Amino acid sequence: MSRHGVGPVTVQRAFDRLAGEGVIDAQPGRGTFVAPREAPAAGDFAWQSGALGAGRVSADALGELVSVPPVGTLALSAGYPPPELQALPQLAAAMQRALRRPGVWDRLPPAGLEPLRAWFASEIGGGFAANDIIICAGGQSAIGTAFRALAEPGAAILMESPTYIGAITAARAAGLKPVPVPGDAEGVDPDLLGAALARSGARVVYCQPAFANPSGAVLSAPRRAALLERLASAGAFLVEDDWARDFGLDGPPPAPLIRADRDGHIVYIRSLTKSAAPGLRIAAIAARGAAMQRLRSIRTIDDLFLAGPMQEAALQLVTAPAWPRHLRRLRSALRARRDHLAASLRRQFGAASLPLVPAGGLHLWLHLPPAVSDRDLAASARAAGLLVSPGRPWFPAEPTGSFLRLSFAAAPPDALDRGVTILAGLVGFDRQAEQTVFT
Ligand SMILES: Cc1ncc(COP(=O)(O)O)c(C=O)c1O
């Protein structure tokens, strides 16, 4: 500890890692020793690529999004609130209570722990019940499950554009062909969606009606009604990803679309990872009818059932009085960070760079001058110690412009300012002339 100037937890972690890698050998009661070294036999895996054939999908962009940032970088690319805004003390207490529950390590129904399902159902309202819910290991798993349950490989899937990288990747991994449907600050355009349903033959649509990631759009009331009509007349499903339900910063978001859906056109997804902590891999899918039976089959085939302690901890967390207090505190911190980052960006890049300051969510969608490459700018920012997400992978097909997604949740105000100053410096340095676009 004194040689490296680190604390006991870091030393313990280092020891655990060395033991895991077989470098040291901890012998209880005797001490810790350097393990005898065995040189691993070098294998030749080149044959594997030939045997595997062409890969269906690359998860690189998604992997980059969830990767742990190197120490010392400012990660405005993050998709989750940082540790100081996570429900870590509440989760620790919830997990302790969970582990004392009788039968916590026992088998569970494939659809999940009944009272947890009932909680998710009550959050939707509108008569939904535990039987309409399946628990999944996070929103990403729920999206993949929904796509595989609702469409056969080779089919088209409509996606509001831009949209969540993980949904585009999951669609491709399920063998589906993403077809973009443009939207604006009021969300996806129902007329364009109706035309795309007719043209593509798609029977599944993916959409985030509240604080869409990355654009921040909220589906307007007239468009909600029109969207439900289009789905009904086309006989299509909509996968409603309600990932930001807890992140209404200027008031709660509109009710989930599924509440107004009588005939089972909507398959609804709600995850707890963003508002609790990334490691609480718990989400719910709500559906009714034959779609629910298909979803249940996939969950059973994939996992049999999910770990009891995790489900029980989620239940203990969201039913404790500390949960609404945590959400209030989280929202108030996020509101301050959003306002700060938005003001800072508009100051440095001009108001046109940020046409929409979203009423919720975690991100801002920065419009760059067309001549500034999002990828080049993100790469230069990375070299300067700043991580941002380039806009291109957020489009199911060709991007409509050059964008960056910046997480306002990621850092306190002074660090957000630092990030904006780095970006503005890079854009000014690279593209002095294009600055006029924003003035
Ligand atoms: C729109 C959206 N949906 C779903 C997810 C998946 O999150 P998780 O699997 O952690 O619940 C994310 C994560 O970034 C997201 O942004």
The ligand as an ORCA input file, in Angstrom:
! r2SCAN-3c Opt
* xyz 0 1
  C     -32.959      3.000    -25.341
  C     -32.300      1.917    -24.561
  N     -32.956      0.756    -24.402
  C     -32.413     -0.258    -23.716
  C     -31.158     -0.157    -23.169
  C     -30.601     -1.342    -22.459
  O     -30.234     -1.093    -21.167
  P     -30.126     -2.263    -20.099
  O     -29.886     -3.534    -20.830
  O     -29.009     -1.877    -19.213
  O     -31.458     -2.288    -19.388
  C     -30.435      1.017    -23.319
  C     -29.074      1.153    -22.765
  O     -28.299      2.007    -23.100
  C     -31.032      2.090    -24.025
  O     -30.390      3.246    -24.186
*
